[in-house]
């Protein structure tokens, strides 16, 4: 993946055996240093010992240091952050942050940022779900926070619905201006071209989709004028 330009790996305690599988692969390949490794503590339920939860992440991933440790969907955020800060101070993680995945969480996250010194936010944002651009992304810029985008193909219809909306449509002429060769690349280039966005983390289980997504990281990105054109094009499509 790194040879194609993909360097961010985002996982979580809640993603089944994902941490263990990633840890095994990184150890086998011996290329941990090629990746920015991010994970999250549990998303629900009581966390009896946050330090144990953090150590469990490290053990599963087979690393001594994370690049990013995140509170998953704000779960027990005020209780966990002091432990996260201590972990950062101890060198167990380079950065700390929190993830949100719905507009209903935005107000709580904005309030949390006023209380805690986060380095990162992870938030949902896509051509069909642009609410984060109104509050979360400007706030991240104001606070000097890096931004990971989850669900870059998401929205009111979900990823399948987003692609279904353009399934039979050829790419517009302006797609060539940003070196986009697929709708997935258009959608990803739109997302990562926002000035507040650091990286997008689309999930996939298919190699051809991985290759297509990675290609969005190459070539030109839309400027502000073309971003507005993309939004107008999308908004004019039949629902």
N, C-alpha and C positions, 0 to 999 in steps of 0.2 A: 504494500500500500504506500509506503513512504517513497518508493521509486516513482509513483504516479503523482506525488505531491501531497498525499494525505498524511498529516502528521499529528492530528488530534484524535485521541481515543477517549470517548466518554462512556462510562459505565455506571453501575450503581449496585448497592446491596440488593435492591429489589429485582434486579434483572436475572433471576435464576442463578445459573452457574457462570454467568458472564465474567465476573472477576477472576474466577479460577481458570477458565479457558484462556482468557487474555494473559494471565500470569504465566501459564504453561507455555503458551506460544512465544511470548517475549523471552522467556528463559531459554527455550529451545533455539530460537533464532539468534539470540544474543545481541539484539538491537534495541534494547530499551531506550537508549539515549537518542534514538531517532524520533521518538514520539513525545508529545505532550499528553500526559496521562492524568485524566480527571475521573473522579468517582464521587459517590454520594453515600451518606449514612442512611439508615432505614427510613422509609417513607411513612410508616404507620406503626402504631403500637408503642408500648413503653420501651424506652432505651435505658435499661438499668444502670449502665456504666458507659458513658460516651467514650472514655478512653479505650475501653475494650472494643467498642464499635470501630474506632479509628484503627486500632491495631489489627482488627480482623480484616479491614480493607487492605492494609499493607501486606498481611500474610497471604491473603488470597491472590493478590496481584504479584506476590513474590518480589517486592521492592522495599527499599529502605526509606524512600522519599516519594511522595506524590507531587505532581505539578499543581494539582488543584483538588481541594477537598470541599465538597458542597453539602449544604443542608438541602435535603430533597423535599421540594414543594413546601418549604417553610416549616416542616414538621419539627416541633419542639425547638424552634429557632433560638429563642432567648436562653434556653437552658444549654443548648449545644455550643453557641458561639464562644463562650469563655474557654471551653476545651479546644475549640478550633484555633483560637488565638495562641493558646499554649503550645499546640502542635506546630503551628507556624514558627513560633519562637524557638522551639526545640529542633527545627529542621526536618520535621516529619512531612511537611508539605510546604511548597513554595508560596502558594496562594490559597485564599479561602473565598467562598462565595455561597450563593444560594440559588436554587432553581425555582421557577414558577412556570406553570403551563396553562393558565387560564386567566382571563381578565378579572375574574372574581378575586384573584389573589393579589392584584396589582397594588391596591391601597395598603394592604398589610405589608407588602414588600417595601413600598416607599417609606412607610413608617419605620420598618426595620433598618433601612439604610441610614436613617437619621440617628439610630442608636448604635449601629455596629460598623466598623471599618472594613467593609468587604472589598476585595480586589476584583471580583467577577460577579456578574449576574448571568444566569441562563434563562432565556425566555422564549416563548412561542412567538413566531413572526413569519408571515408569508404573504404572497400577493393576495391571498383570499382572507387574510387575518392580520390586518395592519394596525390593530389597536395599540400594540406596544410602541409604535412610532410616535404616539401622541403623548405618552407619559414616561414609560420605562426607558426608552432609548435616549431621550433628552436628559433624563436624570442621570443615566450612566455617564454620558458625556460630561455633565456638570461636575460629577464626583470623580472623574478620571478612572472609571471602572471599565474593565474589558467586558465584552459581551459575546456569549455563545448563543446561537440560535437553535432551539429545538423545534421540531415539526416545521421545517422550511417548506414542506409541501402540504402543510395542514390548512385547516380552515373550517368553515361551517359544514362542509361536506366531507371532510377527511381527505387524505391523499388520493384515494381512489376517485372521489368525486371531483377533485381539482383536475386530475388528468382526464377524466371523462369529459369534462367541459370543453377541452381542446382536442380531444382524441382524433377527430377527423379533419382538423384544420391544419393547413400548411403553415409553416412559420412565416410571420410577416417579414417584409423586406428589411425592416430595421434590425431583425435578429442578426443579420450579417455584420452590422455595425459593431456588434459586441462579440463576434466570433462564436455565436451560439448555434449549435447544430441539432438541438432537440429542445422540446418544451422543458424538460428537466433542467437543462442548462440555462434557459431563459429565467426560470423561476429562481434558481440558485444565484445566478448573477444579479438578479434584482435584489435579493436578500443581502448578499455580501457587499453590495455597492453602497449600502447605507453607511454613512461616515462613522456611525457609532459601533458598527458590527465588527467584531474581531474574526469570527469564524462561524460557519454553519455546520451542523452535525446531523445530516440526513441518515436515517437508518435504512438498511436494506439486507436482504438475505440472498440476493442474486448478483453474480459476478458482473453480468452485463450492465446492471444498474449502477454498480460500484464504479465501473469504468466510465460510464456516461456522467455520473455525478462528479468524478474527479476531473473530468475534462472542463467542467465549469470553472475550475481554478486557474485555467490558462486563458490567454487572450485578453481582449479588452472588456471593460465593465461599462455599464450605462452611466452617463453623467446625469445630473439632476433633471435636465430637460427630457432625456429619454426615459428616465424613471417615471416621470409624469405621463409620458406617452404610453408606457406599459400599463400603468394604472388605469388610464382612460380606456385602453383597449380591453383590459380585463373586465372593467365595470360595464362595458357596453355589450359583453357577450350575453346570450340568453342564459337564464338560470337553469 
